[in-house]
Amino acid sequence: MERNDIIDFKALEKELQAALTADEKYKRENAAKLRAVEQRVASYEEFRGIVLASHLKPLERKDKIGGKRTVPWNCHAIQGRTSLDETIEISQEKTLLQPETSAEFYRDWRRYLRSGPERYQALLQLGGPKLGHLFQTDVGFGLLGELLVVLADHVRSVDRSVVLEILHSLAGTGRFTLNLSLMSHVERESCRGLFQKLQAMGAPRPMKEGLSQEKQGREEQPGGLQEEERLLQELLGLYQVD
């Protein structure tokens, strides 16, 4: 058997586990949606909350009464923790986000990235192509809105091209239109605000004295910027921004 014909069983196992995790998540969320419809929830927010909490399991009797608590109710009440312990814990949380599957991204997004700036930097670090690969099947219920809110709250002019690339990759993921339609009103407003900021970042500068409008346009519209503007117009349609 040649070297290229050797099967990487570890890679296959990892790929299978990721597929099983994604399938389990899809079935769990779909069952939660059906329960929410049967319960005739009063609002979209209640419906969304049921789906987002679908991974939670009810406490058993032993967890409520007389059971051994492996996790303290109030971690801040623990005495005897040294500053070294806290420093190590923080340094572990600050490690670079390097998910290989969508399940790993969900885990790290919830567990390690606590603040908006941290989440924004993680998105920039991963970039559009990586995010598109992670979520090629589906971004996941509720996550698309979260990503757009983070981008809207922290976008900077220097990151404009990277953010546009991220938005383009997300728009190419599975069930994008459905996930877009399920966003809350607040998330929709954040999405609209994000595109308004991106448009303002690409707005033409005041006319320079002695230059015609056409000549100044050529000076300030290099190929890269023209491509960004074309992409922005395409994204406005994909994200259904008025």
PyRosetta script that sets phi, psi and omega in degrees:
from pyrosetta import init, pose_from_sequence

init()
pose = pose_from_sequence("MERNDIIDFKALEKELQAALTADEKYKRENAAKLRAVEQRVASYEEFRGIVLASHLKPLERKDKIGGKRTVPWNCHAIQGRTSLDETIEISQEKTLLQPETSAEFYRDWRRYLRSGPERYQALLQLGGPKLGHLFQTDVGFGLLGELLVVLADHVRSVDRSVVLEILHSLAGTGRFTLNLSLMSHVERESCRGLFQKLQAMGAPRPMKEGLSQEKQGREEQPGGLQEEERLLQELLGLYQVD")
pose.set_psi(1, 131.4)
pose.set_omega(1, -179.1)
pose.set_phi(2, -74.2)
pose.set_psi(2, 164.4)
pose.set_omega(2, -178.0)
pose.set_phi(3, -60.3)
pose.set_psi(3, -39.1)
pose.set_omega(3, -177.6)
pose.set_phi(4, -71.1)
pose.set_psi(4, -16.2)
pose.set_omega(4, -177.8)
pose.set_phi(5, -90.2)
pose.set_psi(5, -2.9)
pose.set_omega(5, -179.1)
pose.set_phi(6, -70.7)
pose.set_psi(6, 129.7)
pose.set_omega(6, -178.3)
pose.set_phi(7, -85.2)
pose.set_psi(7, 130.3)
pose.set_omega(7, 177.3)
pose.set_phi(8, -89.9)
pose.set_psi(8, 93.8)
pose.set_omega(8, -175.5)
pose.set_phi(9, -68.2)
pose.set_psi(9, -32.0)
pose.set_omega(9, 178.6)
pose.set_phi(10, -64.5)
pose.set_psi(10, -41.8)
pose.set_omega(10, 178.6)
pose.set_phi(11, -65.8)
pose.set_psi(11, -39.9)
pose.set_omega(11, 178.5)
pose.set_phi(12, -64.6)
pose.set_psi(12, -41.0)
pose.set_omega(12, 179.0)
pose.set_phi(13, -64.1)
pose.set_psi(13, -41.1)
pose.set_omega(13, 179.7)
pose.set_phi(14, -65.5)
pose.set_psi(14, -41.6)
pose.set_omega(14, 179.2)
pose.set_phi(15, -65.3)
pose.set_psi(15, -40.7)
pose.set_omega(15, 178.9)
pose.set_phi(16, -64.8)
pose.set_psi(16, -42.9)
pose.set_omega(16, 179.9)
pose.set_phi(17, -63.0)
pose.set_psi(17, -39.8)
pose.set_omega(17, 178.9)
pose.set_phi(18, -64.8)
pose.set_psi(18, -40.8)
pose.set_omega(18, 179.1)
pose.set_phi(19, -64.9)
pose.set_psi(19, -41.5)
pose.set_omega(19, 179.1)
pose.set_phi(20, -65.3)
pose.set_psi(20, -40.0)
pose.set_omega(20, 178.7)
pose.set_phi(21, -64.1)
pose.set_psi(21, -44.2)
pose.set_omega(21, 179.2)
pose.set_phi(22, -64.4)
pose.set_psi(22, -40.0)
pose.set_omega(22, 179.6)
pose.set_phi(23, -66.3)
pose.set_psi(23, -40.9)
pose.set_omega(23, 178.4)
pose.set_phi(24, -63.7)
pose.set_psi(24, -41.1)
pose.set_omega(24, 179.1)
pose.set_phi(25, -63.8)
pose.set_psi(25, -42.6)
pose.set_omega(25, -179.5)
pose.set_phi(26, -63.0)
pose.set_psi(26, -45.6)
pose.set_omega(26, -179.2)
pose.set_phi(27, -64.8)
pose.set_psi(27, -40.4)
pose.set_omega(27, -178.9)
pose.set_phi(28, -64.1)
pose.set_psi(28, -45.6)
pose.set_omega(28, -179.0)
pose.set_phi(29, -69.8)
pose.set_psi(29, -36.6)
pose.set_omega(29, 178.9)
pose.set_phi(30, -64.8)
pose.set_psi(30, -40.6)
pose.set_omega(30, 177.4)
pose.set_phi(31, -64.4)
pose.set_psi(31, -37.0)
pose.set_omega(31, 178.7)
pose.set_phi(32, -66.1)
pose.set_psi(32, -38.6)
pose.set_omega(32, 177.8)
pose.set_phi(33, -63.0)
pose.set_psi(33, -42.1)
pose.set_omega(33, 179.1)
pose.set_phi(34, -64.1)
pose.set_psi(34, -40.4)
pose.set_omega(34, 177.8)
pose.set_phi(35, -63.2)
pose.set_psi(35, -40.4)
pose.set_omega(35, -179.5)
pose.set_phi(36, -64.2)
pose.set_psi(36, -39.5)
pose.set_omega(36, 178.4)
pose.set_phi(37, -66.1)
pose.set_psi(37, -42.2)
pose.set_omega(37, 179.4)
pose.set_phi(38, -64.2)
pose.set_psi(38, -33.9)
pose.set_omega(38, 179.5)
pose.set_phi(39, -78.9)
pose.set_psi(39, -9.5)
pose.set_omega(39, 179.1)
pose.set_phi(40, 54.2)
pose.set_psi(40, 58.0)
pose.set_omega(40, -179.3)
pose.set_phi(41, -59.2)
pose.set_psi(41, 150.9)
pose.set_omega(41, -171.8)
pose.set_phi(42, -80.3)
pose.set_psi(42, -21.8)
pose.set_omega(42, -175.4)
pose.set_phi(43, -146.8)
pose.set_psi(43, 164.7)
pose.set_omega(43, 177.2)
pose.set_phi(44, -65.0)
pose.set_psi(44, -37.9)
pose.set_omega(44, -179.1)
pose.set_phi(45, -61.0)
pose.set_psi(45, -39.4)
pose.set_omega(45, 177.8)
pose.set_phi(46, -67.0)
pose.set_psi(46, -40.7)
pose.set_omega(46, 177.2)
pose.set_phi(47, -60.7)
pose.set_psi(47, -45.9)
pose.set_omega(47, -179.1)
pose.set_phi(48, -63.7)
pose.set_psi(48, -39.9)
pose.set_omega(48, 180.0)
pose.set_phi(49, -63.5)
pose.set_psi(49, -38.2)
pose.set_omega(49, 178.8)
pose.set_phi(50, -63.7)
pose.set_psi(50, -43.1)
pose.set_omega(50, -178.6)
pose.set_phi(51, -68.3)
pose.set_psi(51, -43.6)
pose.set_omega(51, -178.9)
pose.set_phi(52, -66.0)
pose.set_psi(52, -25.2)
pose.set_omega(52, -179.6)
pose.set_phi(53, -96.5)
pose.set_psi(53, 12.1)
pose.set_omega(53, -174.7)
pose.set_phi(54, -65.5)
pose.set_psi(54, -21.5)
pose.set_omega(54, -178.9)
pose.set_phi(55, -82.2)
pose.set_psi(55, -10.6)
pose.set_omega(55, -178.1)
pose.set_phi(56, -78.7)
pose.set_psi(56, 144.6)
pose.set_omega(56, 179.2)
pose.set_phi(57, -113.0)
pose.set_psi(57, 141.4)
pose.set_omega(57, 179.5)
pose.set_phi(58, -65.2)
pose.set_psi(58, 148.8)
pose.set_omega(58, 177.8)
pose.set_phi(59, -69.9)
pose.set_psi(59, 142.1)
pose.set_omega(59, 174.0)
pose.set_phi(60, -88.0)
pose.set_psi(60, 167.3)
pose.set_omega(60, -176.6)
pose.set_phi(61, -59.0)
pose.set_psi(61, -38.9)
pose.set_omega(61, -179.2)
pose.set_phi(62, -67.4)
pose.set_psi(62, -22.8)
pose.set_omega(62, 177.1)
pose.set_phi(63, -77.1)
pose.set_psi(63, -25.8)
pose.set_omega(63, -175.3)
pose.set_phi(64, -89.8)
pose.set_psi(64, -43.9)
pose.set_omega(64, -173.6)
pose.set_phi(65, -126.3)
pose.set_psi(65, 119.8)
pose.set_omega(65, 172.1)
pose.set_phi(66, 74.3)
pose.set_psi(66, -2.0)
pose.set_omega(66, -179.2)
pose.set_phi(67, -79.1)
pose.set_psi(67, 153.9)
pose.set_omega(67, 179.2)
pose.set_phi(68, -76.5)
pose.set_psi(68, 127.9)
pose.set_omega(68, -178.4)
pose.set_phi(69, -90.1)
pose.set_psi(69, 110.8)
pose.set_omega(69, 177.5)
pose.set_phi(70, -83.0)
pose.set_psi(70, -20.4)
pose.set_omega(70, 177.6)
pose.set_phi(71, -122.2)
pose.set_psi(71, 126.0)
pose.set_omega(71, -177.8)
pose.set_phi(72, -67.4)
pose.set_psi(72, 147.7)
pose.set_omega(72, 177.8)
pose.set_phi(73, -66.3)
pose.set_psi(73, -37.1)
pose.set_omega(73, -178.4)
pose.set_phi(74, -126.7)
pose.set_psi(74, 99.3)
pose.set_omega(74, -176.5)
pose.set_phi(75, -65.8)
pose.set_psi(75, -23.7)
pose.set_omega(75, -178.9)
pose.set_phi(76, -75.4)
pose.set_psi(76, -12.8)
pose.set_omega(76, -178.5)
pose.set_phi(77, -88.0)
pose.set_psi(77, -5.4)
pose.set_omega(77, -179.1)
pose.set_phi(78, -69.5)
pose.set_psi(78, 129.3)
pose.set_omega(78, 179.8)
pose.set_phi(79, -96.6)
pose.set_psi(79, 156.3)
pose.set_omega(79, 171.8)
pose.set_phi(80, 89.7)
pose.set_psi(80, 4.6)
pose.set_omega(80, 177.6)
pose.set_phi(81, -77.5)
pose.set_psi(81, 132.4)
pose.set_omega(81, -179.3)
pose.set_phi(82, -89.3)
pose.set_psi(82, 161.3)
pose.set_omega(82, 177.9)
pose.set_phi(83, -65.7)
pose.set_psi(83, -27.5)
pose.set_omega(83, 178.3)
pose.set_phi(84, -65.3)
pose.set_psi(84, -41.8)
pose.set_omega(84, 177.3)
pose.set_phi(85, -59.0)
pose.set_psi(85, -44.2)
pose.set_omega(85, -178.4)
pose.set_phi(86, -66.9)
pose.set_psi(86, -37.9)
pose.set_omega(86, -179.9)
pose.set_phi(87, -64.2)
pose.set_psi(87, -43.0)
pose.set_omega(87, 178.4)
pose.set_phi(88, -62.2)
pose.set_psi(88, -40.8)
pose.set_omega(88, -178.9)
pose.set_phi(89, -63.9)
pose.set_psi(89, -43.6)
pose.set_omega(89, 179.9)
pose.set_phi(90, -65.1)
pose.set_psi(90, -43.2)
pose.set_omega(90, -178.4)
pose.set_phi(91, -62.7)
pose.set_psi(91, -33.3)
pose.set_omega(91, 178.5)
pose.set_phi(92, -69.2)
pose.set_psi(92, -34.9)
pose.set_omega(92, -179.4)
pose.set_phi(93, -74.0)
pose.set_psi(93, -21.1)
pose.set_omega(93, -177.0)
pose.set_phi(94, -89.2)
pose.set_psi(94, 2.0)
pose.set_omega(94, -179.0)
pose.set_phi(95, -64.5)
pose.set_psi(95, 155.6)
pose.set_omega(95, -177.6)
pose.set_phi(96, -64.1)
pose.set_psi(96, 142.3)
pose.set_omega(96, 178.5)
pose.set_phi(97, -79.1)
pose.set_psi(97, 118.3)
pose.set_omega(97, -178.1)
pose.set_phi(98, -135.5)
pose.set_psi(98, 60.0)
pose.set_omega(98, -179.6)
pose.set_phi(99, -72.6)
pose.set_psi(99, 145.7)
pose.set_omega(99, 176.6)
pose.set_phi(100, -105.7)
pose.set_psi(100, -15.0)
pose.set_omega(100, 178.6)
pose.set_phi(101, -136.3)
pose.set_psi(101, 165.7)
pose.set_omega(101, 177.9)
pose.set_phi(102, -64.1)
pose.set_psi(102, -35.3)
pose.set_omega(102, 179.2)
pose.set_phi(103, -62.5)
pose.set_psi(103, -41.1)
pose.set_omega(103, 178.2)
pose.set_phi(104, -66.0)
pose.set_psi(104, -35.8)
pose.set_omega(104, 177.8)
pose.set_phi(105, -64.0)
pose.set_psi(105, -47.7)
pose.set_omega(105, 178.5)
pose.set_phi(106, -55.1)
pose.set_psi(106, -45.5)
pose.set_omega(106, -178.3)
pose.set_phi(107, -61.3)
pose.set_psi(107, -50.5)
pose.set_omega(107, -176.8)
pose.set_phi(108, -68.6)
pose.set_psi(108, -36.5)
pose.set_omega(108, -179.7)
pose.set_phi(109, -61.3)
pose.set_psi(109, -40.9)
pose.set_omega(109, -178.6)
pose.set_phi(110, -82.1)
pose.set_psi(110, -38.4)
pose.set_omega(110, -169.4)
pose.set_phi(111, -86.7)
pose.set_psi(111, -42.2)
pose.set_omega(111, -170.5)
pose.set_phi(112, -105.9)
pose.set_psi(112, -28.7)
pose.set_omega(112, -176.1)
pose.set_phi(113, -97.3)
pose.set_psi(113, 97.3)
pose.set_omega(113, -171.9)
pose.set_phi(114, -92.3)
pose.set_psi(114, -30.9)
pose.set_omega(114, -173.6)
pose.set_phi(115, -110.8)
pose.set_psi(115, 161.5)
pose.set_omega(115, 178.5)
pose.set_phi(116, -60.1)
pose.set_psi(116, -47.9)
pose.set_omega(116, 178.5)
pose.set_phi(117, -59.0)
pose.set_psi(117, -38.7)
pose.set_omega(117, 178.7)
pose.set_phi(118, -64.3)
pose.set_psi(118, -42.5)
pose.set_omega(118, -179.6)
pose.set_phi(119, -67.5)
pose.set_psi(119, -38.5)
pose.set_omega(119, 179.1)
pose.set_phi(120, -63.3)
pose.set_psi(120, -46.3)
pose.set_omega(120, 179.5)
pose.set_phi(121, -63.5)
pose.set_psi(121, -35.3)
pose.set_omega(121, 178.6)
pose.set_phi(122, -64.8)
pose.set_psi(122, -40.0)
pose.set_omega(122, 178.6)
pose.set_phi(123, -65.1)
pose.set_psi(123, -41.8)
pose.set_omega(123, 178.2)
pose.set_phi(124, -64.5)
pose.set_psi(124, -39.2)
pose.set_omega(124, -179.0)
pose.set_phi(125, -63.7)
pose.set_psi(125, -43.7)
pose.set_omega(125, 179.7)
pose.set_phi(126, -70.7)
pose.set_psi(126, -43.7)
pose.set_omega(126, 178.7)
pose.set_phi(127, 79.5)
pose.set_psi(127, 166.4)
pose.set_omega(127, -177.0)
pose.set_phi(128, -60.0)
pose.set_psi(128, -51.6)
pose.set_omega(128, -178.0)
pose.set_phi(129, -56.8)
pose.set_psi(129, -43.0)
pose.set_omega(129, -179.3)
pose.set_phi(130, -66.4)
pose.set_psi(130, -44.0)
pose.set_omega(130, 179.5)
pose.set_phi(131, -64.5)
pose.set_psi(131, -39.2)
pose.set_omega(131, 177.6)
pose.set_phi(132, -62.5)
pose.set_psi(132, -36.6)
pose.set_omega(132, 178.6)
pose.set_phi(133, -70.3)
pose.set_psi(133, -42.2)
pose.set_omega(133, -179.0)
pose.set_phi(134, -62.9)
pose.set_psi(134, -38.1)
pose.set_omega(134, -173.9)
pose.set_phi(135, -111.8)
pose.set_psi(135, 30.3)
pose.set_omega(135, -177.9)
pose.set_phi(136, -62.3)
pose.set_psi(136, -29.1)
pose.set_omega(136, 177.9)
pose.set_phi(137, -81.7)
pose.set_psi(137, -46.0)
pose.set_omega(137, -177.2)
pose.set_phi(138, -172.1)
pose.set_psi(138, 138.3)
pose.set_omega(138, 177.0)
pose.set_phi(139, -69.0)
pose.set_psi(139, -32.0)
pose.set_omega(139, -178.5)
pose.set_phi(140, 104.4)
pose.set_psi(140, 141.8)
pose.set_omega(140, -175.2)
pose.set_phi(141, -61.3)
pose.set_psi(141, 126.9)
pose.set_omega(141, 175.8)
pose.set_phi(142, 87.8)
pose.set_psi(142, -21.7)
pose.set_omega(142, -174.5)
pose.set_phi(143, -75.9)
pose.set_psi(143, -35.5)
pose.set_omega(143, -179.0)
pose.set_phi(144, -56.6)
pose.set_psi(144, -45.9)
pose.set_omega(144, 179.0)
pose.set_phi(145, -62.0)
pose.set_psi(145, -39.9)
pose.set_omega(145, 178.7)
pose.set_phi(146, -61.9)
pose.set_psi(146, -43.6)
pose.set_omega(146, -179.8)
pose.set_phi(147, -62.3)
pose.set_psi(147, -42.5)
pose.set_omega(147, -178.6)
pose.set_phi(148, -67.6)
pose.set_psi(148, -37.3)
pose.set_omega(148, 178.2)
pose.set_phi(149, -63.9)
pose.set_psi(149, -43.6)
pose.set_omega(149, 179.1)
pose.set_phi(150, -61.7)
pose.set_psi(150, -45.6)
pose.set_omega(150, 179.1)
pose.set_phi(151, -62.9)
pose.set_psi(151, -42.0)
pose.set_omega(151, -178.4)
pose.set_phi(152, -65.3)
pose.set_psi(152, -37.3)
pose.set_omega(152, -176.0)
pose.set_phi(153, -76.1)
pose.set_psi(153, -23.2)
pose.set_omega(153, -170.3)
pose.set_phi(154, -128.1)
pose.set_psi(154, 2.7)
pose.set_omega(154, -177.1)
pose.set_phi(155, -60.0)
pose.set_psi(155, 140.5)
pose.set_omega(155, 178.3)
pose.set_phi(156, -126.7)
pose.set_psi(156, 155.6)
pose.set_omega(156, -178.2)
pose.set_phi(157, -57.3)
pose.set_psi(157, -39.1)
pose.set_omega(157, -177.1)
pose.set_phi(158, -66.6)
pose.set_psi(158, -21.1)
pose.set_omega(158, -178.2)
pose.set_phi(159, -99.4)
pose.set_psi(159, 7.7)
pose.set_omega(159, -170.9)
pose.set_phi(160, -55.5)
pose.set_psi(160, -47.9)
pose.set_omega(160, -176.7)
pose.set_phi(161, -65.7)
pose.set_psi(161, -38.1)
pose.set_omega(161, 179.6)
pose.set_phi(162, -67.4)
pose.set_psi(162, -42.0)
pose.set_omega(162, 179.8)
pose.set_phi(163, -64.1)
pose.set_psi(163, -41.5)
pose.set_omega(163, 177.1)
pose.set_phi(164, -61.6)
pose.set_psi(164, -38.9)
pose.set_omega(164, 178.5)
pose.set_phi(165, -65.6)
pose.set_psi(165, -39.4)
pose.set_omega(165, 177.5)
pose.set_phi(166, -63.6)
pose.set_psi(166, -45.9)
pose.set_omega(166, 179.6)
pose.set_phi(167, -61.5)
pose.set_psi(167, -39.5)
pose.set_omega(167, 180.0)
pose.set_phi(168, -66.2)
pose.set_psi(168, -40.8)
pose.set_omega(168, 179.7)
pose.set_phi(169, -67.1)
pose.set_psi(169, -41.6)
pose.set_omega(169, 179.0)
pose.set_phi(170, -63.5)
pose.set_psi(170, -35.3)
pose.set_omega(170, -179.7)
pose.set_phi(171, -68.2)
pose.set_psi(171, -17.6)
pose.set_omega(171, -179.7)
pose.set_phi(172, -95.6)
pose.set_psi(172, 5.0)
pose.set_omega(172, -179.1)
pose.set_phi(173, -81.6)
pose.set_psi(173, 163.5)
pose.set_omega(173, -179.3)
pose.set_phi(174, -64.4)
pose.set_psi(174, 143.5)
pose.set_omega(174, 178.1)
pose.set_phi(175, 55.1)
pose.set_psi(175, 32.7)
pose.set_omega(175, -178.6)
pose.set_phi(176, -61.4)
pose.set_psi(176, -46.9)
pose.set_omega(176, -177.6)
pose.set_phi(177, -61.1)
pose.set_psi(177, -39.7)
pose.set_omega(177, 178.5)
pose.set_phi(178, -65.0)
pose.set_psi(178, -47.3)
pose.set_omega(178, 179.6)
pose.set_phi(179, -62.0)
pose.set_psi(179, -34.9)
pose.set_omega(179, 178.2)
pose.set_phi(180, -65.4)
pose.set_psi(180, -41.0)
pose.set_omega(180, -178.3)
pose.set_phi(181, -70.0)
pose.set_psi(181, -21.2)
pose.set_omega(181, -178.1)
pose.set_phi(182, -91.3)
pose.set_psi(182, 2.1)
pose.set_omega(182, 179.8)
pose.set_phi(183, -69.7)
pose.set_psi(183, 149.8)
pose.set_omega(183, 178.7)
pose.set_phi(184, -74.9)
pose.set_psi(184, 170.4)
pose.set_omega(184, 179.5)
pose.set_phi(185, -61.8)
pose.set_psi(185, -41.3)
pose.set_omega(185, 179.9)
pose.set_phi(186, -63.0)
pose.set_psi(186, -41.3)
pose.set_omega(186, -180.0)
pose.set_phi(187, -67.4)
pose.set_psi(187, -37.2)
pose.set_omega(187, 177.4)
pose.set_phi(188, -64.3)
pose.set_psi(188, -40.4)
pose.set_omega(188, 178.6)
pose.set_phi(189, -66.1)
pose.set_psi(189, -37.7)
pose.set_omega(189, 176.9)
pose.set_phi(190, -64.8)
pose.set_psi(190, -40.0)
pose.set_omega(190, 177.9)
pose.set_phi(191, -61.4)
pose.set_psi(191, -44.7)
pose.set_omega(191, 178.6)
pose.set_phi(192, -63.6)
pose.set_psi(192, -41.7)
pose.set_omega(192, 178.7)
pose.set_phi(193, -64.4)
pose.set_psi(193, -36.1)
pose.set_omega(193, 178.3)
pose.set_phi(194, -61.0)
pose.set_psi(194, -46.7)
pose.set_omega(194, -178.4)
pose.set_phi(195, -69.8)
pose.set_psi(195, -31.4)
pose.set_omega(195, 175.3)
pose.set_phi(196, -64.5)
pose.set_psi(196, -40.1)
pose.set_omega(196, 177.7)
pose.set_phi(197, -65.6)
pose.set_psi(197, -42.4)
pose.set_omega(197, -179.8)
pose.set_phi(198, -64.2)
pose.set_psi(198, -37.8)
pose.set_omega(198, 177.2)
pose.set_phi(199, -66.0)
pose.set_psi(199, -42.5)
pose.set_omega(199, 179.8)
pose.set_phi(200, -64.7)
pose.set_psi(200, -34.9)
pose.set_omega(200, 179.9)
pose.set_phi(201, -66.4)
pose.set_psi(201, -25.1)
pose.set_omega(201, -179.5)
pose.set_phi(202, -102.4)
pose.set_psi(202, 7.6)
pose.set_omega(202, -178.4)
pose.set_phi(203, -66.2)
pose.set_psi(203, 144.7)
pose.set_omega(203, 179.9)
pose.set_phi(204, -65.4)
pose.set_psi(204, 147.3)
pose.set_omega(204, 179.4)
pose.set_phi(205, -80.4)
pose.set_psi(205, 164.2)
pose.set_omega(205, 177.7)
pose.set_phi(206, -57.7)
pose.set_psi(206, 150.2)
pose.set_omega(206, -177.4)
pose.set_phi(207, -61.9)
pose.set_psi(207, 135.2)
pose.set_omega(207, 174.9)
pose.set_phi(208, -82.3)
pose.set_psi(208, 141.3)
pose.set_omega(208, -177.8)
pose.set_phi(209, -64.4)
pose.set_psi(209, 131.2)
pose.set_omega(209, 176.9)
pose.set_phi(210, 89.3)
pose.set_psi(210, -1.4)
pose.set_omega(210, 179.1)
pose.set_phi(211, -111.5)
pose.set_psi(211, 137.4)
pose.set_omega(211, 175.8)
pose.set_phi(212, -72.2)
pose.set_psi(212, 160.1)
pose.set_omega(212, -179.2)
pose.set_phi(213, -61.4)
pose.set_psi(213, -38.1)
pose.set_omega(213, -179.1)
pose.set_phi(214, -67.5)
pose.set_psi(214, -42.7)
pose.set_omega(214, -178.7)
pose.set_phi(215, -67.1)
pose.set_psi(215, -41.9)
pose.set_omega(215, 178.9)
pose.set_phi(216, -65.1)
pose.set_psi(216, -36.4)
pose.set_omega(216, 178.6)
pose.set_phi(217, -61.7)
pose.set_psi(217, -38.2)
pose.set_omega(217, 178.7)
pose.set_phi(218, -68.1)
pose.set_psi(218, -35.8)
pose.set_omega(218, -179.1)
pose.set_phi(219, -68.8)
pose.set_psi(219, -38.1)
pose.set_omega(219, -171.8)
pose.set_phi(220, -101.5)
pose.set_psi(220, 5.8)
pose.set_omega(220, 178.7)
pose.set_phi(221, -123.1)
pose.set_psi(221, 64.7)
pose.set_omega(221, 176.3)
pose.set_phi(222, -64.1)
pose.set_psi(222, 168.7)
pose.set_omega(222, -175.7)
pose.set_phi(223, -53.8)
pose.set_psi(223, -41.6)
pose.set_omega(223, -178.3)
pose.set_phi(224, -62.9)
pose.set_psi(224, -42.1)
pose.set_omega(224, -179.1)
pose.set_phi(225, -69.5)
pose.set_psi(225, -38.2)
pose.set_omega(225, 177.0)
pose.set_phi(226, -62.1)
pose.set_psi(226, -39.4)
pose.set_omega(226, 178.5)
pose.set_phi(227, -66.7)
pose.set_psi(227, -38.4)
pose.set_omega(227, 177.2)
pose.set_phi(228, -62.3)
pose.set_psi(228, -42.0)
pose.set_omega(228, -179.7)
pose.set_phi(229, -66.0)
pose.set_psi(229, -39.2)
pose.set_omega(229, 177.4)
pose.set_phi(230, -63.5)
pose.set_psi(230, -42.7)
pose.set_omega(230, 179.2)
pose.set_phi(231, -65.4)
pose.set_psi(231, -39.7)
pose.set_omega(231, 179.8)
pose.set_phi(232, -61.3)
pose.set_psi(232, -43.3)
pose.set_omega(232, 178.8)
pose.set_phi(233, -63.2)
pose.set_psi(233, -38.2)
pose.set_omega(233, 177.3)
pose.set_phi(234, -64.5)
pose.set_psi(234, -42.9)
pose.set_omega(234, -178.4)
pose.set_phi(235, -67.6)
pose.set_psi(235, -32.7)
pose.set_omega(235, 177.5)
pose.set_phi(236, -58.0)
pose.set_psi(236, -37.8)
pose.set_omega(236, 177.3)
pose.set_phi(237, -73.6)
pose.set_psi(237, -42.5)
pose.set_omega(237, -177.9)
pose.set_phi(238, -64.3)
pose.set_psi(238, -37.8)
pose.set_omega(238, -178.9)
pose.set_phi(239, -91.4)
pose.set_psi(239, 6.1)
pose.set_omega(239, 174.4)
pose.set_phi(240, 55.6)
pose.set_psi(240, 44.5)
pose.set_omega(240, 178.7)
pose.set_phi(241, -93.2)
pose.set_psi(241, 126.8)
pose.set_omega(241, -178.2)
pose.set_phi(242, -66.8)
pose.dump_pdb("model.pdb")
